[in-house]
Amino acid sequence: MRIDSKKNIIYPPKQDLENYCDKVAGAVGCLSISIFGIKNKITGRSYAKYMGRALQLTNILRDVAEDIERDRIYLPIEDLSRFGISEKDLKSGKEILNHPGWKPFVKEYIKRADKYRERGMKLFPLLDKSSRYSPAAMTTFYHSIMKKIEKNDGDVFSERTQLSKTEKIGLAAYI
């Protein structure tokens, strides 16, 4: 990806971020549905892109601290600005957790990812039944990561938000 090849990535516009998500995770989703088998490829590709956006937005939020260390900020400037969050605020590490705009920003960001996930879930009935488990598991795991981030009030700075082996097994059994 050209955006990833740049040394410093600071605040892509929201449209550029959506295009990035489509080219990264959305492309993988479109390729996967060809392998999984799908009833309607045109509609399925649209839903796969929505799911890809949801998963990539999860990665971006989960990895904020790690990306900042690499001089990369994938969060859209227009969204951060609406909540009064600057580059300096983001680079303050855990201090941003005290910023009055951080929690509302995270809540809105998660809501956007959830909307994409809900649209993307329409993909599953189009997939062959024998192929639904893997994408459903991935969707469930990523959604659970977002729920953890939300439960922790957006604290992606203290430690990497991830699922334990026990949580993954429990979720996998539930799917």
VENVENSUL-V960013 format. One record per pair of residues at least 6 apart in sequence whose ideal C-beta (glycine too) atoms are under 6 Angstrom apart, sorted by the first residue. I is the first residue (numbers start at 1). J is the second residue. D is the distance in Angstrom with one decimal. If there is no record, write none. Layout:
i=I j=J d=D
i=I j=J d=D
//
This chain:
i=3 j=20 d=5.3
i=8 j=71 d=4.4
i=9 j=72 d=4.2
i=10 j=73 d=5.1
i=11 j=73 d=5.6
i=11 j=77 d=3.5
i=14 j=76 d=4.2
i=14 j=78 d=5.9
i=17 j=76 d=5.3
i=21 j=52 d=6.0
i=21 j=53 d=4.3
i=21 j=56 d=4.0
i=22 j=49 d=5.2
i=24 j=56 d=5.8
i=25 j=52 d=3.4
i=25 j=55 d=5.0
i=25 j=56 d=4.1
i=26 j=49 d=3.9
i=26 j=52 d=3.4
i=29 j=48 d=3.4
i=29 j=51 d=5.6
i=29 j=52 d=4.3
i=30 j=45 d=5.0
i=30 j=48 d=5.0
i=33 j=44 d=4.9
i=33 j=48 d=5.3
i=36 j=127 d=5.2
i=36 j=131 d=3.6
i=37 j=128 d=4.0
i=37 j=131 d=5.7
i=38 j=44 d=4.3
i=38 j=126 d=5.2
i=38 j=127 d=5.7
i=39 j=126 d=4.8
i=40 j=126 d=5.6
i=44 j=123 d=5.9
i=44 j=126 d=4.9
i=47 j=120 d=5.3
i=47 j=122 d=5.0
i=47 j=123 d=3.6
i=48 j=123 d=5.8
i=50 j=116 d=4.8
i=50 j=119 d=4.0
i=50 j=120 d=3.9
i=51 j=120 d=2.9
i=51 j=123 d=6.0
i=53 j=116 d=4.3
i=54 j=113 d=4.9
i=54 j=116 d=3.9
i=54 j=117 d=3.8
i=54 j=120 d=5.7
i=55 j=142 d=5.0
i=57 j=113 d=4.1
i=58 j=113 d=6.0
i=58 j=142 d=4.6
i=58 j=145 d=5.7
i=58 j=146 d=5.4
i=60 j=74 d=4.5
i=61 j=109 d=6.0
i=62 j=145 d=6.0
i=62 j=156 d=5.9
i=62 j=161 d=5.2
i=64 j=156 d=5.0
i=65 j=156 d=5.8
i=65 j=157 d=4.8
i=68 j=90 d=6.0
i=68 j=91 d=5.7
i=83 j=101 d=3.1
i=83 j=104 d=5.8
i=83 j=105 d=4.2
i=84 j=101 d=4.5
i=85 j=101 d=5.0
i=89 j=96 d=5.3
i=89 j=99 d=5.4
i=93 j=157 d=5.3
i=94 j=157 d=4.5
i=96 j=102 d=5.1
i=97 j=155 d=5.7
i=102 j=154 d=5.6
i=103 j=153 d=5.5
i=103 j=154 d=5.5
i=106 j=154 d=3.4
i=110 j=146 d=5.4
i=110 j=150 d=5.4
i=124 j=132 d=5.3
i=136 j=175 d=5.2
i=137 j=172 d=5.7
i=137 j=175 d=5.4
i=140 j=171 d=5.2
i=140 j=175 d=5.7
i=141 j=163 d=6.0
i=144 j=163 d=5.9
i=145 j=161 d=5.7
i=148 j=161 d=5.1
i=149 j=161 d=5.2
//
